[in-house]
Amino acid sequence: MLDKTPAASHSGLDLPASVAGLAALATNLRWTWREETRALFRDIDPELWDQNLGPVAFLRRTRRLNDIASDPAWIGRIAGENAELDLYLGSAPPTSRAPIAYFCAEYGFHESFPLYAGGLGILAGDHAKEASDLGLPFVGIGLFYRRGFFNQMVDWTGRQEHRFPTNDPLDQPVARLLNPVGEPLVVTLPFPGRRVRASVWRVAVGRVPVLLLDTDRPDNAPEDRMITSQLYTAGRDMRLCQEVVLGVGGVRVLEALGLRPGVFHLNEGHSAFLLLERLRAKVAAGQTLAQAIGEVTATSILTIHTPVPEGNERFDADAVRLHMDALLADTGIASSDLLARGLDSKATKGVFDMTAFAIRLTRLQNGVSLLHGRTADRTWRKIAGKEVIGVTNGVHMPTWLGPEVREVLEGAGASFADATRVVHEHGRWTGADVLDGPALWRAHLAQKRRLLAFAGERMFAQFARHGAGPAELRGILTAMNPDALTIGFARRFATYKRAHLMFADARRLLRMLANPDRPVQVVFAGKAHHSDRGGQALVAKVFRQVLSKRFRGRVFLLEDYDMEVGRMLVQGVDVWLNNPRRPLEASGTSGMKAAANAIPNVSILDGWWDEAFEDGRARNGWAIGGRKTLPDEAAQDKADAEALYRVLENEVIPLYFARGTDGLPSGWIEVMKRSVATGLWAFSTARMLQDYDQRMILV
Ligand SMILES: *Cc1c(COP(=O)(O)O)cnc(C)c1O
């Protein structure tokens, strides 16, 4: 699909001719899931690479290029990686299938490219990478935000501070998309009383393109240049404008390229205006509205991500009407016809619900785990008129597996290059049966050491900013205990995720953590949304525990949870903890990342864990409590805290510290193996894309 979305060469890279091949390696995001390419960049200039700017910004800043440009060994190594990339790009299986057009408001490809806020974006990034690996005809559509989601700093009182990073096209792996005559492609969008133009940036994600619209152009009014500036901007009017650009603009880009997608996949309702634009185009081409609705609906699918109705995107209906009128002028379609399709399940007047609108104009809808599918079905069945199914999320394994564990898995036959693997191994990964336990444990310890070193450096920087003295700073680098059972908890700090649950009985928790024979430590990470005061209070509450006399040195908080912190944690802790209020966790992909890295989950039976958890003799982790939910929140929190203490005290901690004469926790290692066996394929994006194909697209 890259050839059908031609782009100009990157305007920020001007490299010596003999190493010009670095440009292709830097501008295709394949490096984010290929260790050898990363190692090549790092070896050019380790200190600069470790600043994690991403390879385009790195190449623009390093002073080492002239040295390597005259070194035949370097030239050969670069040519080798270029040849490998070309082989990858050229080896997609031929297909006559029409492309899948995938729309999402955010994409998480890598921490150096901040176009994402959290789980939704990372899922979209993983989806695109897997579509590339599987060789699917796929094109992603999104927005190019000059200001990404905020970086989090936590001050000495626990208050969350926000710093918004900028995306400079010269420093990012983006190139101008060209139209069929070779000029930069521009789409023009009818807005109320004016026109708004958008440029398009192409991101190459392996073999697949993701196209990002950008209204920051000198020929737009200053206020319209700001439309795509800020990811999830708080202002409702601006957000509405963004979603018009995403949906309507995205369809116009595909049209301008002459692409004819076989299906439009709406990843969350933000892009629902794509349905409107498709209707308009069909009516303008002579169809009746009824015909157009039939065709658009038959070729569109929707994935819903939030279990709470309030989490859905809603706008003032009058504001939507203005946009519809501008868009539908001259078509004869009355906007009132279409506005009515945006009424929510309670038919709240004056409110336009993007999810309701999307459901009424798509053929199939899904939630993102089996349990969430059932929850979403209860919420939306009346509007959908049929079952909302569950297609469980997955994660892109080459992105999330740590190098040491990956090597052990490959030693047991796991192949991440073979696109058809999942067809044959849909459920359990049988290779786990022959995994070498001691080797898996050693690999885990190597990943754990990396995490502890990383965490030490991050906390050093934080406490230095707070003004800690030299003696304290000296201790911080090694504050985490490599022999302690290390519990990881990282996610958005929303109140329903209950980051603070384990502190319900602080004395009981302390007894557990401070046992000198069986030490336990907990590491937290997570941002609260910049307008979520309740979540920010939770960050402060956890940070006060970090500083408290009793928990100091046993409870830690890493600032700025992003893909890098996430990778370190899901690869390096000993257990992954999740304790949301059931059934509010739609899926919970971080637990899948941990499971594939042989890190057992300890979790409420919510989201993916409700279907993944296996107990009995061959358990793959632990459940906190059961499936019953109490109507009273406080009572539920109390019961869940009690269940959490019990499972940690009676099962998790004793098993982890039950060492044989060889020093190995053999019972624990069995749980680690089971975690991989049940997690590696079943919760991969390879399985997920196959499910989308079989249950949503090709049916
Ligand atoms: C995987 C990931 C998420 C989503 O995971 P959840 O379990 O849904 O919270 C969010 N943020 C980052 C940085 C991640 O890596």
The ligand as a Gaussian input file, in Angstrom:
#p B3LYP/6-31G(d) Opt

LIG

0 1
 C       -0.340000      -0.801000      26.862000
 C       -0.386000       0.600000      27.325000
 C       -1.599000       1.196000      27.691000
 C       -2.907000       0.458000      27.687000
 O       -2.916000      -0.529000      28.678000
 P       -4.107000      -0.694000      29.708000
 O       -3.872000      -2.005000      30.330000
 O       -5.370000      -0.633000      28.918000
 O       -3.996000       0.430000      30.682000
 C       -1.598000       2.522000      28.110000
 N       -0.460000       3.230000      28.150000
 C        0.734000       2.691000      27.822000
 C        1.952000       3.538000      27.887000
 C        0.808000       1.363000      27.400000
 O        1.996000       0.860000      27.049000

